[in-house]
């Protein structure tokens, strides 16, 4: 769910050469109906939904004194409500199938609270709490995994509205950021486990990150 764009029904570049198939669909996670459509298309095309990876996130961080209320609302709408909309779309499908796996990309920012990130970390900790509640309610057939990345080489800084903070984040990312496929491998590890093995929480960060 992270990047809100995908297209339908073209195959994603490179997927066939890797021995698989991928389709993509335009999605805005702030719109609940878009998540319902996404899940529906997956079931329509493949006959089932094995895994929902929730990866939507924005981080226009700032001091609370700056009163960037619109930025706070954006983080709540994408990071938290978008995640909940994914649950609402996939959970009935998983229940009907009798199997399914929620994988949610959270953040190390929810593990170590620092200035400028109060609201961002708040949304991530809310997601972490809901994931644990979902795990406890899921029963014996559904799996729930949270993956918390540290500095990763992505376009995440693009969502920062403060130019100075964006520049600092980009510099830090260039210095120690790990490639995005490190997170993909962690997700694949959780998915590849047998159905009776639920990997709860994974933290993946640069070795140099404090």
C-alpha positions in Angstrom: 0.0 0.0 0.0 2.9 2.4 0.2 3.0 4.1 -3.2 -0.4 5.0 -4.2 0.0 4.1 -7.8 0.0 0.9 -9.6 -2.1 0.5 -13.4 -4.3 -2.2 -14.6 -4.2 -4.7 -16.2 -0.6 -4.4 -17.6 2.1 -6.7 -16.1 4.7 -5.0 -14.1 8.1 -4.7 -15.9 10.5 -7.4 -15.2 8.0 -9.7 -13.4 7.8 -12.2 -16.3 11.5 -12.4 -16.7 11.7 -13.3 -13.0 9.3 -16.1 -13.5 6.3 -14.4 -12.0 3.4 -12.1 -12.9 2.4 -8.8 -11.4 -0.5 -6.5 -12.1 -0.9 -3.0 -10.7 -3.8 -0.6 -10.1 -4.0 3.1 -9.2 -4.7 3.3 -5.5 -5.0 6.2 -3.0 -4.9 4.6 0.5 -6.8 7.6 1.8 -9.8 6.3 -0.1 -11.3 3.2 1.5 -13.0 2.2 -1.8 -9.7 2.0 -3.5 -8.4 -0.6 -1.1 -11.6 -2.6 -1.6 -11.1 -2.4 -5.4 -7.5 -3.5 -5.1 -8.3 -6.5 -3.0 -11.2 -7.4 -5.3 -9.0 -7.2 -8.4 -6.4 -9.5 -6.8 -9.1 -12.0 -6.0 -10.6 -11.7 -9.4 -7.3 -12.2 -11.2 -5.8 -14.9 -9.0 -8.8 -16.5 -7.3 -7.6 -15.7 -3.7 -5.6 -13.3 -1.6 -2.6 -14.8 0.2 -1.0 -11.6 1.6 -1.7 -8.0 2.1 1.4 -5.9 2.5 0.6 -2.4 3.9 3.5 -0.1 3.1 1.8 3.3 2.8 3.6 6.1 4.7 4.4 9.8 4.7 6.6 11.7 7.1 6.3 15.5 6.9 8.0 15.8 10.3 8.3 19.0 12.3 8.3 20.5 15.8 4.9 20.5 17.4 5.4 24.2 18.0 5.3 24.7 14.2 1.6 23.7 14.3 1.7 22.1 10.8 -1.8 20.7 11.4 -2.3 19.7 7.8 0.9 17.6 7.9 -0.4 15.9 11.1 -3.7 15.1 9.3 -1.8 13.7 6.3 0.2 11.4 8.5 -3.0 10.2 10.2 -4.8 9.8 6.9 -2.1 7.8 5.2 -0.1 6.1 7.9 -3.0 5.1 10.1 -6.3 5.3 8.3 -4.9 3.9 5.1 -3.6 0.9 7.1 -7.0 0.4 8.7 -8.7 0.6 5.3 -6.4 -2.2 4.2 -7.5 -4.4 7.1 -11.2 -3.6 6.4 -10.7 -4.6 2.8 -8.7 -7.8 3.3 -10.0 -9.2 6.6 -13.4 -10.4 5.3 -11.6 -12.1 2.4 -9.1 -13.8 4.7 -11.9 -15.0 7.0 -13.9 -16.4 4.1 -10.9 -18.2 2.7 -9.7 -19.5 6.1 -6.2 -18.2 5.5 -4.3 -15.0 4.9 -1.3 -12.9 6.1 -1.2 -9.2 7.0 2.3 -7.8 6.6 2.6 -4.2 7.7 5.7 -2.0 7.3 5.9 0.2 10.4 9.1 2.1 11.4 11.9 2.2 13.9 10.7 5.7 14.6 8.0 4.1 16.7 10.7 2.3 18.8 12.9 5.3 19.5 11.0 8.6 20.0 13.0 11.7 19.1 12.1 15.4 18.6 10.4 16.4 15.4 8.7 13.0 15.0 6.1 13.0 17.7 3.1 12.7 15.4 4.8 10.5 12.9 6.0 8.1 15.7 2.5 8.3 17.2 0.9 7.0 14.0 3.5 4.2 13.8 2.9 3.2 17.4 -0.8 3.2 16.8 -0.2 0.8 13.8 2.0 -1.4 16.0 -0.7 -1.6 18.7 -3.4 -2.4 16.2 -1.2 -5.1 14.6 -0.8 -6.8 18.0 -4.6 -6.6 18.6 -5.2 -8.0 15.2 -2.8 -10.8 15.9 -4.6 -11.7 19.1 -8.0 -11.6 17.3 -6.8 -13.4 14.2 -7.1 -17.0 15.5 -5.2 -20.0 14.3 -5.5 -19.4 10.5 -4.4 -15.8 9.9 -0.9 -14.5 10.3 0.2 -10.9 11.3 3.7 -9.6 10.8 5.1 -6.1 11.5 8.4 -5.0 9.8 10.1 -1.9 11.2 12.7 -0.4 8.8 15.3 2.1 9.7 17.0 4.4 7.1 16.2 2.9 3.7 17.0 4.3 0.3 13.6 5.3 -0.9 11.7 8.4 -1.9 10.3 8.8 1.6 11.9 12.2 2.1 9.8 13.5 -0.7 6.8 13.8 1.7 8.7 16.2 4.0 7.4 19.7 3.7 10.3 21.4 5.5 13.1 21.9 3.0 15.9 21.9 5.7 14.6 18.7 7.3 14.2 17.0 3.9 17.8 17.9 3.0 19.0 16.5 6.3 17.1 13.3 5.8 18.4 12.8 2.2 22.0 13.3 3.4 21.6 10.8 6.2 19.9 8.4 3.8 22.8 8.7 1.4 25.3 8.1 4.3 23.9 5.0 5.9 20.7 4.0 4.1 20.3 0.4 3.1 18.7 -0.7 -0.2 14.9 -1.3 -0.3 15.4 -4.9 -1.2 16.7 -5.5 2.4 13.1 -4.9 3.5 11.7 -7.0 0.7 13.8 -9.9 1.9 12.5 -9.5 5.4 9.0 -9.6 4.1 9.7 -12.6 2.0 11.2 -14.4 5.0 8.0 -13.9 7.0 5.8 -15.0 4.1 7.8 -18.1 3.3 7.4 -19.6 6.8 5.0 -22.6 7.1 1.3 -21.7 7.8 1.7 -22.6 11.5 4.6 -20.2 12.0 3.8 -16.6 12.5 6.7 -14.1 12.5 5.5 -11.3 14.7 8.0 -8.4 14.5 11.1 -7.8 12.4 13.4 -4.8 12.8 15.7 -4.1 9.8 18.0 -1.1 10.0 21.5 -0.1 8.9 24.3 -1.5 11.1 25.5 2.1 11.5 22.1 3.5 12.7 22.1 4.4 16.3 
